[in-house]
């Protein structure tokens, strides 16, 4: 189980680690976005240095409508376990996003009054 923290606007943040193709672990804060149905989405400039393998282009329905994203195969560490996952990459993302696909594997507990935020 990983503990998260609440942002100023009640956003849900978790620290995860991105793993470069060279095996370097990079800790980052990721915003949990229940409206995003994938595992992970990052800005194209955040992709620099990771050297993840390009898979294909893919379309997703976003709040702004249908958008095309590049899809990469990436590795992350979440809850002390390494996962190889599809990662959506776009130019307009302002945060690294964790998506609702993780909820297939981990329960999300959000209790604002008690200050509790956990995944796993």
TORLUMNU-788362 format. One record per atom (N, C-alpha, C): residue number from 1; atom name; residue in three letters; z, y, x. Coordinates in Angstrom, 3 decimals. Layout:
BEGIN
<NUM 'CA' 'ala' <Z Y X>> ...
***
This chain:
BEGIN
<1 'N' 'unk' <0.000 -1.172 0.850>> <1 'CA' 'unk' <0.000 0.000 0.000>> <1 'C' 'unk' <0.000 1.237 0.897>> <2 'N' 'unk' <-0.814 2.210 0.509>> <2 'CA' 'unk' <-0.802 3.464 1.242>> <2 'C' 'unk' <-0.305 4.572 0.326>> <3 'N' 'unk' <0.485 5.451 0.900>> <3 'CA' 'unk' <0.993 6.584 0.148>> <3 'C' 'unk' <0.060 7.762 0.355>> <4 'N' 'unk' <-0.189 8.467 -0.726>> <4 'CA' 'unk' <-1.024 9.642 -0.665>> <4 'C' 'unk' <-0.198 10.893 -0.851>> <5 'N' 'unk' <-0.895 11.999 -0.987>> <5 'CA' 'unk' <-0.210 13.262 -1.262>> <5 'C' 'unk' <-1.064 14.069 -2.223>> <6 'N' 'unk' <-0.403 14.985 -2.931>> <6 'CA' 'unk' <-1.065 15.833 -3.904>> <6 'C' 'unk' <-1.495 17.139 -3.248>> <7 'N' 'unk' <-2.734 17.557 -3.520>> <7 'CA' 'unk' <-3.213 18.851 -3.053>> <7 'C' 'unk' <-2.672 19.962 -3.938>> <8 'N' 'unk' <-2.933 21.198 -3.568>> <8 'CA' 'unk' <-2.452 22.352 -4.338>> <8 'C' 'unk' <-2.969 22.365 -5.765>> <9 'N' 'unk' <-4.155 21.825 -5.986>> <9 'CA' 'unk' <-4.728 21.763 -7.326>> <9 'C' 'unk' <-4.517 20.407 -7.976>> <10 'N' 'unk' <-3.498 19.675 -7.532>> <10 'CA' 'unk' <-3.163 18.334 -8.022>> <10 'C' 'unk' <-4.223 17.286 -7.676>> <11 'N' 'unk' <-4.998 17.550 -6.616>> <11 'CA' 'unk' <-5.935 16.547 -6.148>> <11 'C' 'unk' <-5.157 15.385 -5.520>> <12 'N' 'unk' <-5.809 14.239 -5.467>> <12 'CA' 'unk' <-5.205 13.021 -4.926>> <12 'C' 'unk' <-5.811 12.745 -3.556>> <13 'N' 'unk' <-5.005 12.824 -2.482>> <13 'CA' 'unk' <-5.490 12.614 -1.127>> <13 'C' 'unk' <-4.827 11.401 -0.492>> <14 'N' 'unk' <-5.623 10.662 0.276>> <14 'CA' 'unk' <-5.129 9.527 1.053>> <14 'C' 'unk' <-5.698 9.622 2.458>> <15 'N' 'unk' <-4.893 9.241 3.452>> <15 'CA' 'unk' <-5.403 9.167 4.815>> <15 'C' 'unk' <-6.003 7.782 5.016>> <16 'N' 'unk' <-7.237 7.770 5.477>> <16 'CA' 'unk' <-7.931 6.529 5.820>> <16 'C' 'unk' <-8.457 6.682 7.240>> <17 'N' 'unk' <-9.040 5.626 7.768>> <17 'CA' 'unk' <-9.661 5.708 9.083>> <17 'C' 'unk' <-11.116 5.289 8.977>> <18 'N' 'unk' <-11.995 6.116 9.516>> <18 'CA' 'unk' <-13.401 5.771 9.638>> <18 'C' 'unk' <-13.577 5.111 11.001>> <19 'N' 'unk' <-14.355 4.046 11.064>> <19 'CA' 'unk' <-14.554 3.322 12.314>> <19 'C' 'unk' <-15.987 3.562 12.789>> <20 'N' 'unk' <-16.129 4.125 13.969>> <20 'CA' 'unk' <-17.455 4.380 14.514>> <20 'C' 'unk' <-18.121 3.061 14.898>> <21 'N' 'unk' <-19.426 3.120 15.132>> <21 'CA' 'unk' <-20.155 1.931 15.574>> <21 'C' 'unk' <-19.631 1.436 16.917>> <22 'N' 'unk' <-18.991 2.334 17.699>> <22 'CA' 'unk' <-18.413 1.971 18.999>> <22 'C' 'unk' <-16.981 1.446 18.878>> <23 'N' 'unk' <-16.448 1.388 17.637>> <23 'CA' 'unk' <-15.110 0.847 17.427>> <23 'C' 'unk' <-13.985 1.854 17.505>> <24 'N' 'unk' <-14.299 3.147 17.555>> <24 'CA' 'unk' <-13.268 4.185 17.594>> <24 'C' 'unk' <-12.783 4.474 16.177>> <25 'N' 'unk' <-11.481 4.536 15.981>> <25 'CA' 'unk' <-10.899 4.838 14.670>> <25 'C' 'unk' <-10.629 6.330 14.546>> <26 'N' 'unk' <-11.162 6.938 13.478>> <26 'CA' 'unk' <-10.988 8.367 13.247>> <26 'C' 'unk' <-10.210 8.584 11.953>> <27 'N' 'unk' <-8.940 9.014 12.030>> <27 'CA' 'unk' <-8.172 9.269 10.805>> <27 'C' 'unk' <-8.696 10.517 10.095>> <28 'N' 'unk' <-8.871 10.396 8.769>> <28 'CA' 'unk' <-9.338 11.516 7.953>> <28 'C' 'unk' <-8.590 11.495 6.620>> <29 'N' 'unk' <-8.500 12.661 5.994>> <29 'CA' 'unk' <-7.965 12.739 4.638>> <29 'C' 'unk' <-9.134 12.643 3.674>> <30 'N' 'unk' <-8.995 11.774 2.671>> <30 'CA' 'unk' <-10.052 11.563 1.689>> <30 'C' 'unk' <-9.512 11.870 0.300>> <31 'N' 'unk' <-10.328 12.531 -0.481>> <31 'CA' 'unk' <-9.998 12.884 -1.856>> <31 'C' 'unk' <-10.371 11.724 -2.759>> <32 'N' 'unk' <-9.419 11.244 -3.567>> <32 'CA' 'unk' <-9.726 10.175 -4.515>> <32 'C' 'unk' <-10.372 10.800 -5.746>> <33 'N' 'unk' <-11.593 10.375 -6.040>> <33 'CA' 'unk' <-12.381 10.925 -7.144>> <33 'C' 'unk' <-12.713 9.801 -8.115>> <34 'N' 'unk' <-12.000 9.739 -9.222>> <34 'CA' 'unk' <-12.213 8.660 -10.190>> <34 'C' 'unk' <-13.571 8.758 -10.876>> <35 'N' 'unk' <-14.226 9.906 -10.812>> <35 'CA' 'unk' <-15.553 10.055 -11.385>> <35 'C' 'unk' <-16.666 9.519 -10.497>> <36 'N' 'unk' <-16.356 9.259 -9.233>> <36 'CA' 'unk' <-17.320 8.686 -8.300>> <36 'C' 'unk' <-17.152 7.176 -8.332>> <37 'N' 'unk' <-18.226 6.446 -8.632>> <37 'CA' 'unk' <-18.120 5.006 -8.870>> <37 'C' 'unk' <-18.337 4.143 -7.634>> <38 'N' 'unk' <-18.594 4.748 -6.478>> <38 'CA' 'unk' <-18.763 3.969 -5.253>> <38 'C' 'unk' <-17.455 3.839 -4.491>> <39 'N' 'unk' <-17.554 3.378 -3.242>> <39 'CA' 'unk' <-16.380 3.246 -2.383>> <39 'C' 'unk' <-16.078 4.541 -1.629>> <40 'N' 'unk' <-17.119 5.112 -0.986>> <40 'CA' 'unk' <-16.908 6.246 -0.100>> <40 'C' 'unk' <-18.152 7.121 -0.094>> <41 'N' 'unk' <-17.932 8.427 -0.059>> <41 'CA' 'unk' <-19.026 9.388 0.080>> <41 'C' 'unk' <-18.601 10.437 1.096>> <42 'N' 'unk' <-19.540 10.803 1.970>> <42 'CA' 'unk' <-19.246 11.802 2.988>> <42 'C' 'unk' <-20.420 12.767 3.118>> <43 'N' 'unk' <-20.138 13.914 3.705>> <43 'CA' 'unk' <-21.172 14.892 3.991>> <43 'C' 'unk' <-21.994 14.406 5.178>> <44 'N' 'unk' <-23.267 14.753 5.172>> <44 'CA' 'unk' <-24.165 14.323 6.246>> <44 'C' 'unk' <-23.657 14.745 7.626>> <45 'N' 'unk' <-23.059 15.930 7.731>> <45 'CA' 'unk' <-22.569 16.364 9.046>> <45 'C' 'unk' <-21.366 15.527 9.495>> <46 'N' 'unk' <-20.591 14.970 8.557>> <46 'CA' 'unk' <-19.476 14.087 8.929>> <46 'C' 'unk' <-19.974 12.749 9.472>> <47 'N' 'unk' <-21.225 12.427 9.172>> <47 'CA' 'unk' <-21.823 11.178 9.641>> <47 'C' 'unk' <-22.099 11.211 11.144>> <48 'N' 'unk' <-22.288 12.420 11.681>> <48 'CA' 'unk' <-22.563 12.553 13.116>> <48 'C' 'unk' <-21.452 11.919 13.936>> <49 'N' 'unk' <-21.822 11.125 14.891>> <49 'CA' 'unk' <-20.846 10.481 15.764>> <49 'C' 'unk' <-20.391 9.115 15.278>> <50 'N' 'unk' <-20.593 8.812 14.000>> <50 'CA' 'unk' <-20.182 7.503 13.492>> <50 'C' 'unk' <-21.205 6.423 13.849>> <51 'N' 'unk' <-22.473 6.834 13.911>> <51 'CA' 'unk' <-23.571 5.912 14.237>> <51 'C' 'unk' <-23.632 4.705 13.310>> <52 'N' 'unk' <-23.350 4.940 12.028>> <52 'CA' 'unk' <-23.464 3.871 11.046>> <52 'C' 'unk' <-24.920 3.590 10.747>> <53 'N' 'unk' <-25.207 2.385 10.285>> <53 'CA' 'unk' <-26.581 1.956 10.051>> <53 'C' 'unk' <-27.080 2.404 8.673>> <54 'N' 'unk' <-28.247 3.057 8.681>> <54 'CA' 'unk' <-28.902 3.471 7.446>> <54 'C' 'unk' <-29.376 2.223 6.697>> <55 'N' 'unk' <-29.168 2.210 5.361>> <55 'CA' 'unk' <-29.583 1.076 4.540>> <55 'C' 'unk' <-30.780 1.461 3.671>> <56 'N' 'unk' <-30.629 2.527 2.876>> <56 'CA' 'unk' <-31.688 2.946 1.962>> <56 'C' 'unk' <-31.299 4.263 1.312>> <57 'N' 'unk' <-32.186 4.773 0.486>> <57 'CA' 'unk' <-31.849 5.892 -0.379>> <57 'C' 'unk' <-31.418 5.316 -1.719>> <58 'N' 'unk' <-30.510 6.010 -2.404>> <58 'CA' 'unk' <-30.027 5.537 -3.691>> <58 'C' 'unk' <-29.729 6.739 -4.570>> <59 'N' 'unk' <-29.905 6.582 -5.858>> <59 'CA' 'unk' <-29.629 7.663 -6.795>> <59 'C' 'unk' <-28.302 7.415 -7.503>> <60 'N' 'unk' <-27.559 8.496 -7.702>> <60 'CA' 'unk' <-26.294 8.453 -8.432>> <60 'C' 'unk' <-26.297 9.559 -9.474>> <61 'N' 'unk' <-25.635 9.297 -10.577>> <61 'CA' 'unk' <-25.421 10.340 -11.564>> <61 'C' 'unk' <-24.185 11.118 -11.137>> <62 'N' 'unk' <-24.346 12.428 -10.958>> <62 'CA' 'unk' <-23.244 13.299 -10.564>> <62 'C' 'unk' <-23.007 14.321 -11.671>> <63 'N' 'unk' <-22.021 15.168 -11.487>> <63 'CA' 'unk' <-21.756 16.233 -12.456>> <63 'C' 'unk' <-22.941 17.197 -12.547>> <64 'N' 'unk' <-23.747 17.261 -11.494>> <64 'CA' 'unk' <-24.929 18.118 -11.489>> <64 'C' 'unk' <-26.192 17.378 -11.921>> <65 'N' 'unk' <-26.062 16.136 -12.352>> <65 'CA' 'unk' <-27.212 15.337 -12.770>> <65 'C' 'unk' <-27.541 14.259 -11.755>> <66 'N' 'unk' <-28.721 13.678 -11.875>> <66 'CA' 'unk' <-29.161 12.605 -10.993>> <66 'C' 'unk' <-29.481 13.167 -9.608>> <67 'N' 'unk' <-28.855 12.601 -8.572>> <67 'CA' 'unk' <-29.047 13.062 -7.190>> <67 'C' 'unk' <-29.367 11.862 -6.295>> <68 'N' 'unk' <-30.171 12.112 -5.279>> <68 'CA' 'unk' <-30.498 11.080 -4.303>> <68 'C' 'unk' <-29.593 11.227 -3.088>> <69 'N' 'unk' <-29.012 10.121 -2.668>> <69 'CA' 'unk' <-28.141 10.067 -1.503>> <69 'C' 'unk' <-28.696 9.051 -0.519>> <70 'N' 'unk' <-28.400 9.245 0.755>> <70 'CA' 'unk' <-28.673 8.213 1.748>> <70 'C' 'unk' <-27.519 7.227 1.703>> <71 'N' 'unk' <-27.823 5.957 1.818>> <71 'CA' 'unk' <-26.805 4.914 1.791>> <71 'C' 'unk' <-26.716 4.290 3.175>> <72 'N' 'unk' <-25.498 4.253 3.718>> <72 'CA' 'unk' <-25.246 3.686 5.038>> <72 'C' 'unk' <-24.242 2.541 4.913>> <73 'N' 'unk' <-24.243 1.669 5.887>> <73 'CA' 'unk' <-23.217 0.639 5.989>> <73 'C' 'unk' <-22.160 1.168 6.948>> <74 'N' 'unk' <-20.935 1.334 6.448>> <74 'CA' 'unk' <-19.869 1.897 7.262>> <74 'C' 'unk' <-18.631 1.025 7.256>> <75 'N' 'unk' <-17.742 1.305 8.179>> <75 'CA' 'unk' <-16.473 0.575 8.255>> <75 'C' 'unk' <-15.325 1.558 8.134>> <76 'N' 'unk' <-14.320 1.148 7.354>> <76 'CA' 'unk' <-13.118 1.955 7.163>> <76 'C' 'unk' <-11.897 1.051 7.251>> <77 'N' 'unk' <-10.771 1.690 7.531>> <77 'CA' 'unk' <-9.489 0.991 7.439>> <77 'C' 'unk' <-8.720 1.637 6.303>> <78 'N' 'unk' <-8.330 0.794 5.371>> <78 'CA' 'unk' <-7.561 1.229 4.218>> <78 'C' 'unk' <-6.447 0.209 4.018>> <79 'N' 'unk' <-5.218 0.679 3.930>> <79 'CA' 'unk' <-4.066 -0.212 3.770>> <79 'C' 'unk' <-4.001 -1.244 4.906>> <80 'N' 'unk' <-4.242 -0.782 6.129>> <80 'CA' 'unk' <-4.176 -1.599 7.356>> <80 'C' 'unk' <-5.186 -2.732 7.392>> <81 'N' 'unk' <-6.231 -2.663 6.582>> <81 'CA' 'unk' <-7.263 -3.695 6.584>> <81 'C' 'unk' <-8.634 -3.035 6.757>> <82 'N' 'unk' <-9.480 -3.689 7.535>> <82 'CA' 'unk' <-10.820 -3.168 7.778>> <82 'C' 'unk' <-11.786 -3.660 6.704>> <83 'N' 'unk' <-12.628 -2.748 6.226>> <83 'CA' 'unk' <-13.634 -3.068 5.220>> <83 'C' 'unk' <-14.984 -2.546 5.674>> <84 'N' 'unk' <-16.022 -3.337 5.482>> <84 'CA' 'unk' <-17.390 -2.869 5.667>> <84 'C' 'unk' <-17.935 -2.592 4.276>> <85 'N' 'unk' <-18.324 -1.344 4.043>> <85 'CA' 'unk' <-18.672 -0.898 2.695>> <85 'C' 'unk' <-19.944 -0.047 2.707>> <86 'N' 'unk' <-20.601 0.064 1.549>> <86 'CA' 'unk' <-21.687 1.032 1.433>> <86 'C' 'unk' <-21.104 2.436 1.336>> <87 'N' 'unk' <-21.715 3.377 2.048>> <87 'CA' 'unk' <-21.232 4.759 2.091>> <87 'C' 'unk' <-22.370 5.686 1.670>> <88 'N' 'unk' <-22.104 6.509 0.659>> <88 'CA' 'unk' <-23.087 7.490 0.198>> <88 'C' 'unk' <-22.956 8.748 1.041>> <89 'N' 'unk' <-24.099 9.270 1.484>> <89 'CA' 'unk' <-24.117 10.435 2.354>> <89 'C' 'unk' <-25.012 11.502 1.728>> <90 'N' 'unk' <-24.462 12.717 1.603>> <90 'CA' 'unk' <-25.221 13.815 1.020>> <90 'C' 'unk' <-24.887 15.129 1.689>> <91 'N' 'unk' <-25.698 16.141 1.385>> <91 'CA' 'unk' <-25.523 17.458 2.001>> <91 'C' 'unk' <-24.521 18.341 1.273>> <92 'N' 'unk' <-24.259 18.086 0.011>> <92 'CA' 'unk' <-23.471 19.009 -0.801>> <92 'C' 'unk' <-22.015 18.581 -1.000>> <93 'N' 'unk' <-21.575 17.544 -0.312>> <93 'CA' 'unk' <-20.198 17.072 -0.461>> <93 'C' 'unk' <-19.267 17.927 0.388>> <94 'N' 'unk' <-18.212 18.446 -0.228>> <94 'CA' 'unk' <-17.272 19.297 0.507>> <94 'C' 'unk' <-16.055 18.527 1.002>> <95 'N' 'unk' <-15.843 17.345 0.486>> <95 'CA' 'unk' <-14.708 16.493 0.881>> <95 'C' 'unk' <-15.220 15.084 1.136>> <96 'N' 'unk' <-14.499 14.316 1.916>> <96 'CA' 'unk' <-14.730 12.883 1.993>> <96 'C' 'unk' <-14.122 12.299 0.723>> <97 'N' 'unk' <-14.918 11.507 0.006>> <97 'CA' 'unk' <-14.479 10.996 -1.294>> <97 'C' 'unk' <-14.231 9.495 -1.263>> <98 'N' 'unk' <-13.090 9.100 -1.798>> <98 'CA' 'unk' <-12.838 7.702 -2.143>> <98 'C' 'unk' <-13.177 7.567 -3.616>> <99 'N' 'unk' <-13.900 6.506 -3.972>> <99 'CA' 'unk' <-14.312 6.342 -5.351>> <99 'C' 'unk' <-13.590 5.236 -6.083>> <100 'N' 'unk' <-13.888 5.148 -7.358>> <100 'CA' 'unk' <-13.198 4.206 -8.242>> <100 'C' 'unk' <-13.520 2.741 -7.961>> <101 'N' 'unk' <-14.513 2.457 -7.128>> <101 'CA' 'unk' <-14.789 1.062 -6.764>> <101 'C' 'unk' <-13.567 0.412 -6.108>> <102 'N' 'unk' <-12.735 1.220 -5.428>> <102 'CA' 'unk' <-11.518 0.680 -4.803>> <102 'C' 'unk' <-10.548 0.128 -5.849>> <103 'N' 'unk' <-10.644 0.616 -7.081>> <103 'CA' 'unk' <-9.723 0.166 -8.124>> <103 'C' 'unk' <-9.981 -1.282 -8.542>> <104 'N' 'unk' <-11.088 -1.855 -8.096>> <104 'CA' 'unk' <-11.333 -3.292 -8.304>> <104 'C' 'unk' <-10.397 -4.131 -7.429>> <105 'N' 'unk' <-9.860 -3.514 -6.366>> <105 'CA' 'unk' <-9.045 -4.236 -5.394>> <105 'C' 'unk' <-7.611 -3.738 -5.290>> <106 'N' 'unk' <-7.399 -2.454 -5.595>> <106 'CA' 'unk' <-6.083 -1.842 -5.430>> <106 'C' 'unk' <-5.672 -1.102 -6.694>> <107 'N' 'unk' <-4.421 -1.256 -7.111>> <107 'CA' 'unk' <-3.935 -0.413 -8.217>> <107 'C' 'unk' <-3.637 0.997 -7.709>> <108 'N' 'unk' <-3.936 1.974 -8.535>> <108 'CA' 'unk' <-3.648 3.372 -8.240>> <108 'C' 'unk' <-2.465 3.798 -9.094>> <109 'N' 'unk' <-1.418 4.319 -8.453>> <109 'CA' 'unk' <-0.245 4.815 -9.169>> <109 'C' 'unk' <-0.149 6.309 -8.934>> <110 'N' 'unk' <-0.188 7.066 -10.032>> <110 'CA' 'unk' <-0.092 8.516 -9.974>> <110 'C' 'unk' <1.026 8.947 -10.905>> <111 'N' 'unk' <2.082 9.525 -10.334>> <111 'CA' 'unk' <3.199 10.006 -11.125>> <111 'C' 'unk' <3.546 11.404 -10.606>> <112 'N' 'unk' <2.933 12.416 -11.231>> <112 'CA' 'unk' <3.152 13.793 -10.777>> <112 'C' 'unk' <4.622 14.202 -10.847>> <113 'N' 'unk' <5.333 13.939 -11.965>> <113 'CA' 'unk' <6.735 14.384 -12.033>> <113 'C' 'unk' <7.616 13.799 -10.925>> <114 'N' 'unk' <7.351 12.545 -10.571>> <114 'CA' 'unk' <8.159 11.896 -9.526>> <114 'C' 'unk' <7.599 12.120 -8.128>> <115 'N' 'unk' <6.409 12.721 -8.031>> <115 'CA' 'unk' <5.796 12.955 -6.715>> <115 'C' 'unk' <5.313 11.679 -6.063>> <116 'N' 'unk' <4.917 10.694 -6.865>> <116 'CA' 'unk' <4.496 9.399 -6.348>> <116 'C' 'unk' <2.978 9.254 -6.467>> <117 'N' 'unk' <2.345 8.914 -5.347>> <117 'CA' 'unk' <0.924 8.631 -5.310>> <117 'C' 'unk' <0.702 7.482 -4.338>> <118 'N' 'unk' <0.284 6.321 -4.852>> <118 'CA' 'unk' <0.045 5.168 -4.010>> <118 'C' 'unk' <-1.260 4.478 -4.415>> <119 'N' 'unk' <-1.842 3.817 -3.439>> <119 'CA' 'unk' <-3.016 2.991 -3.650>> <119 'C' 'unk' <-2.737 1.666 -2.982>> <120 'N' 'unk' <-2.741 0.616 -3.751>> <120 'CA' 'unk' <-2.477 -0.710 -3.206>> <120 'C' 'unk' <-1.194 -1.299 -3.705>> 
***
